[in-house]
Amino acid sequence: MNTRQMEVFVNIVRFGNFSNAAKKMYLSQPAVSSNIDMLEKELDCRLFIRQGRKASLTEKGQVFYEHCLKVMALTEEILEQLGNDTVITGTVSVTASFVPGLYLLPDYINEFSKRNKGVKYTTSVKNSRDAYEGVLNRLYDIGLTGIVPKNDALVQKRIFTDEMVFITPKIEPYINWPETIEFSQVKDAPYIMRSWGSDTLAIAEKALAKKGISVNDLNIFAEYDSGEAVVQSVAKGIGVSIISKICISDNPNVLAFNLEGIEMKRDFFAIIQNNDFIPPRIQQFFEFLPEV
């Protein structure tokens, strides 16, 4: 057994199947399968349940996964401490919900990379709940999300605050409206909603409920699991929506309005596992992220 085999094993868990792990590691699928076969033979147990293309951990596989994370983290710490103290290397896996994944993370990676050219990154954009659970279940090193239930297993810090706005296409009658509008003016317009599990939807629901308004009072026309798809659909005149203001800052075909008496602020957080086995590159990336 060696750390390379452990790395193959961990990547299968993180990316869901053998094929995706092979692509991420630039290996052939037979090479990935061979590494797992050798591990299972040496450990004398099955690590995965294979169902079609999906690979799920067995009970013993889950135990092995926890130990692999610790061994890999300690190995990297040893190499970095005994090597060049000023250079960090390796890969940071980041999962993020839509807004931080598209509008914050690229800038964070760009700035961190200027100082740490030996670090590589894998990223995955999901809805807020899946991003949170991905870090909680140790599938990713760091998460950027709006959903952060209190959990002692994670360390969190607020990295960005934004407001949500009601958006419309830049056409009549909207182009003649003031910056603040009444809900009654838009309740019958075709509404494009974010899918369930989205923090955008959760915050909009909560804010509207304070004024006695239900999401069901909207004329829901379509539901998207992508915030960018929402913005593009509104820009093309398909409907209206509620979304973070940062998402439309550079879009000339979308108008933003405040709803009278309805305030929709939202915070975004960085989260990381709360344990003693965080590799230096991951800890440094987390510490590099802003705190507001």
Secondary structure per residue as TSV (DSSP state, phi and psi in degrees):
chain	resnum	aa	ss	phi	psi
A	1	M	-	360.0	136.9
A	2	N	-	-141.7	170.5
A	3	T	H	-67.9	-26.2
A	4	R	H	-65.2	-41.7
A	5	Q	H	-63.4	-39.5
A	6	M	H	-63.2	-39.6
A	7	E	H	-63.1	-42.4
A	8	V	H	-60.1	-47.5
A	9	F	H	-58.6	-48.3
A	10	V	H	-62.9	-39.1
A	11	N	H	-69.1	-31.7
A	12	I	H	-63.5	-42.3
A	13	V	H	-63.0	-45.8
A	14	R	H	-67.2	-39.0
A	15	F	H	-102.9	3.6
A	16	G	S	90.6	-22.2
A	17	N	S	-161.8	173.3
A	18	F	H	-67.2	-40.1
A	19	S	H	-63.9	-46.3
A	20	N	H	-64.7	-39.6
A	21	A	H	-62.7	-41.2
A	22	A	H	-61.2	-43.2
A	23	K	H	-64.7	-43.4
A	24	K	H	-66.5	-30.0
A	25	M	H	-99.9	2.4
A	26	Y	T	56.6	43.5
A	27	L	-	-118.5	162.3
A	28	S	-	-78.7	155.2
A	29	Q	H	-64.2	-38.0
A	30	P	H	-59.3	-35.0
A	31	A	H	-66.5	-39.5
A	32	V	H	-64.8	-46.9
A	33	S	H	-60.5	-39.7
A	34	S	H	-62.8	-41.2
A	35	N	H	-62.0	-40.9
A	36	I	H	-71.0	-38.7
A	37	D	H	-59.7	-41.5
A	38	M	H	-66.5	-39.8
A	39	L	H	-63.9	-47.2
A	40	E	H	-63.9	-34.8
A	41	K	H	-68.5	-43.2
A	42	E	H	-68.9	-38.5
A	43	L	H	-83.5	-13.1
A	44	D	T	58.2	45.6
A	45	C	S	-161.6	160.9
A	46	R	-	-85.0	135.4
A	47	L	-	-99.3	-29.8
A	48	F	E	-127.0	149.3
A	49	I	E	-103.5	117.2
A	50	R	E	-95.2	119.2
A	51	Q	E	-126.3	96.6
A	52	G	T	64.7	-127.2
A	53	R	T	-85.2	-15.0
A	54	K	E	-84.6	140.8
A	55	A	E	-121.9	115.3
A	56	S	E	-109.6	146.6
A	57	L	E	-72.0	140.1
A	58	T	-	-78.3	175.7
A	59	E	H	-61.9	-42.6
A	60	K	H	-71.8	-31.1
A	61	G	H	-63.0	-37.9
A	62	Q	H	-64.3	-41.0
A	63	V	H	-63.1	-44.5
A	64	F	H	-63.5	-38.3
A	65	Y	H	-60.0	-45.0
A	66	E	H	-60.3	-42.2
A	67	H	H	-69.6	-36.4
A	68	C	H	-60.4	-43.5
A	69	L	H	-59.6	-40.3
A	70	K	H	-68.9	-44.9
A	71	V	H	-63.8	-43.7
A	72	M	H	-65.7	-40.1
A	73	A	H	-64.8	-43.3
A	74	L	H	-66.3	-38.7
A	75	T	H	-61.5	-45.1
A	76	E	H	-66.3	-37.4
A	77	E	H	-64.5	-41.0
A	78	I	H	-62.5	-47.5
A	79	L	H	-61.8	-40.0
A	80	E	H	-73.7	-36.7
A	81	Q	H	-72.8	-31.8
A	82	L	H	-91.2	-10.3
A	83	G	S	-95.8	-143.0
A	84	N	-	-78.2	113.6
A	85	D	T	-64.8	-20.4
A	86	T	T	-94.7	-5.5
A	87	V	-	-120.8	126.3
A	88	I	-	-111.1	144.6
A	89	T	-	-135.0	176.4
A	90	G	E	108.8	-171.8
A	91	T	E	-116.5	137.8
A	92	V	E	-110.1	122.4
A	93	S	E	-99.3	125.5
A	94	V	E	-123.8	130.8
A	95	T	E	-113.4	143.6
A	96	A	E	-146.8	149.4
A	97	S	E	-74.8	173.8
A	98	F	H	-52.8	-54.4
A	99	V	H	-64.0	-56.2
A	100	P	H	-66.5	-29.7
A	101	G	H	-65.9	-36.6
A	102	L	H	-97.1	-29.0
A	103	Y	H	-114.6	-11.1
A	104	L	T	-119.6	-47.5
A	105	L	H	-57.5	-43.4
A	106	P	H	-56.8	-39.4
A	107	D	H	-69.7	-39.0
A	108	Y	H	-62.2	-45.9
A	109	I	H	-63.7	-42.1
A	110	N	H	-59.6	-46.2
A	111	E	H	-70.9	-41.3
A	112	F	H	-65.2	-37.0
A	113	S	H	-66.5	-28.5
A	114	K	H	-62.7	-30.0
A	115	R	H	-97.6	-19.9
A	116	N	-	-135.9	77.2
A	117	K	T	-72.2	-12.8
A	118	G	T	-88.1	-1.1
A	119	V	E	-94.7	137.7
A	120	K	E	-114.0	167.7
A	121	Y	E	-138.5	144.1
A	122	T	E	-121.1	135.9
A	123	T	E	-129.4	152.1
A	124	S	E	-145.8	123.7
A	125	V	E	-99.0	123.2
A	126	K	E	-134.9	-179.4
A	127	N	-	-75.0	167.0
A	128	S	H	-58.2	-44.0
A	129	R	H	-65.4	-42.5
A	130	D	H	-67.4	-35.8
A	131	A	H	-64.8	-44.8
A	132	Y	H	-59.9	-49.0
A	133	E	H	-68.4	-27.9
A	134	G	H	-62.9	-39.4
A	135	V	H	-76.2	-41.3
A	136	L	H	-58.5	-37.9
A	137	N	T	-90.6	9.1
A	138	R	T	63.8	30.6
A	139	L	S	-85.2	-20.2
A	140	Y	S	-135.6	154.8
A	141	D	S	-75.6	-44.4
A	142	I	E	-136.7	145.6
A	143	G	E	-126.5	145.4
A	144	L	E	-120.0	115.3
A	145	T	E	-156.3	164.6
A	146	G	S	-95.4	-17.6
A	147	I	-	-97.3	114.9
A	148	V	-	-138.8	78.6
A	149	P	-	-60.8	149.0
A	150	K	-	-62.6	126.6
A	151	N	-	-154.7	120.3
A	152	D	T	-66.7	-12.7
A	153	A	T	-77.4	-11.2
A	154	L	E	-124.6	149.2
A	155	V	E	-105.4	137.0
A	156	Q	E	-132.2	156.7
A	157	K	E	-151.3	145.9
A	158	R	E	-79.4	128.6
A	159	I	E	-112.7	-15.8
A	160	F	E	-165.0	143.0
A	161	T	E	-124.0	133.7
A	162	D	E	-136.5	167.0
A	163	E	E	-114.6	151.2
A	164	M	E	-100.6	144.4
A	165	V	E	-131.6	159.8
A	166	F	E	-88.2	125.3
A	167	I	E	-115.1	147.5
A	168	T	E	-138.1	163.5
A	169	P	E	-69.4	156.8
A	170	K	S	-84.5	69.7
A	171	I	-	-141.1	170.2
A	172	E	T	-72.0	147.1
A	173	P	T	-86.7	-1.8
A	174	Y	G	-63.8	-31.9
A	175	I	G	-66.6	-15.2
A	176	N	G	-101.8	4.2
A	177	W	S	-84.6	153.7
A	178	P	-	-74.1	173.7
A	179	E	S	-66.6	-29.8
A	180	T	E	-113.9	130.5
A	181	I	E	-128.4	163.6
A	182	E	-	-87.7	147.5
A	183	F	G	-60.0	-33.4
A	184	S	G	-60.9	-24.2
A	185	Q	G	-72.2	-22.9
A	186	V	T	-121.9	-3.7
A	187	K	T	-64.0	-22.9
A	188	D	T	-97.1	-4.8
A	189	A	S	-71.7	148.0
A	190	P	E	-58.1	118.5
A	191	Y	E	-102.1	131.5
A	192	I	E	-103.9	116.5
A	193	M	E	-105.5	143.3
A	194	R	E	-71.6	151.9
A	195	S	-	-74.0	162.7
A	196	W	T	-62.5	140.2
A	197	G	T	101.9	-13.9
A	198	S	-	-80.7	135.2
A	199	D	H	-68.6	-31.0
A	200	T	H	-57.6	-47.8
A	201	L	H	-64.8	-43.0
A	202	A	H	-61.1	-43.7
A	203	I	H	-69.4	-41.4
A	204	A	H	-61.7	-43.8
A	205	E	H	-58.1	-47.5
A	206	K	H	-64.7	-42.8
A	207	A	H	-66.8	-42.8
A	208	L	H	-67.0	-36.4
A	209	A	H	-62.4	-31.7
A	210	K	T	-63.3	-22.8
A	211	K	T	-101.4	11.8
A	212	G	T	76.7	21.3
A	213	I	-	-107.9	131.5
A	214	S	-	-100.8	152.0
A	215	V	G	-57.9	-29.5
A	216	N	G	-68.2	-14.3
A	217	D	G	-77.3	-13.5
A	218	L	S	-81.6	155.2
A	219	N	E	-88.9	76.9
A	220	I	E	-68.2	119.5
A	221	F	E	-102.3	-36.8
A	222	A	E	-153.2	157.2
A	223	E	E	-129.2	125.1
A	224	Y	E	-120.4	145.8
A	225	D	S	-94.0	5.7
A	226	S	-	-122.6	123.9
A	227	G	H	-64.3	-36.3
A	228	E	H	-64.0	-36.9
A	229	A	H	-64.7	-36.5
A	230	V	H	-61.0	-49.5
A	231	V	H	-60.3	-46.2
A	232	Q	H	-65.5	-36.4
A	233	S	H	-67.4	-40.7
A	234	V	H	-64.9	-42.7
A	235	A	H	-59.6	-31.3
A	236	K	T	-87.3	3.0
A	237	G	T	86.4	14.6
A	238	I	S	-74.8	-33.2
A	239	G	-	-176.2	-161.0
A	240	V	B	-126.8	169.0
A	241	S	E	-164.9	179.2
A	242	I	E	-121.8	130.7
A	243	I	E	-157.6	165.7
A	244	S	E	-63.8	140.0
A	245	K	G	-62.2	-34.2
A	246	I	G	-61.1	-24.9
A	247	C	G	-70.7	-20.0
A	248	I	G	-119.7	14.7
A	249	S	T	-62.1	-29.3
A	250	D	T	-113.0	18.5
A	251	N	-	-105.8	109.7
A	252	P	T	-76.2	-7.6
A	253	N	T	-102.0	10.7
A	254	V	E	-127.3	138.4
A	255	L	E	-107.0	147.2
A	256	A	E	-119.3	136.5
A	257	F	E	-132.9	152.5
A	258	N	E	-94.7	145.3
A	259	L	E	-92.7	129.7
A	260	E	T	-54.8	123.6
A	261	G	T	75.5	7.5
A	262	I	-	-122.6	112.8
A	263	E	-	-103.7	129.8
A	264	M	-	-128.6	84.4
A	265	K	E	-94.7	150.9
A	266	R	E	-145.4	145.5
A	267	D	E	-110.6	150.2
A	268	F	E	-120.7	142.8
A	269	F	E	-126.5	152.2
A	270	A	E	-101.1	136.6
A	271	I	E	-129.3	150.5
A	272	I	E	-150.8	155.5
A	273	Q	E	-61.5	141.8
A	274	N	-	-98.3	83.1
A	275	N	S	-151.8	177.9
A	276	D	S	-93.0	9.7
A	277	F	-	-118.9	41.2
A	278	I	-	-91.5	117.5
A	279	P	-	-58.9	148.1
A	280	P	H	-53.8	-39.5
A	281	R	H	-63.7	-36.8
A	282	I	H	-73.0	-43.6
A	283	Q	H	-62.0	-42.0
A	284	Q	H	-67.5	-38.4
A	285	F	H	-64.6	-42.6
A	286	F	H	-62.3	-45.0
A	287	E	H	-67.4	-28.3
A	288	F	H	-68.7	-31.1
A	289	L	S	-61.7	143.2
A	290	P	-	-66.4	158.5
A	291	E	-	-129.3	123.9
A	292	V	-	-123.7	360.0
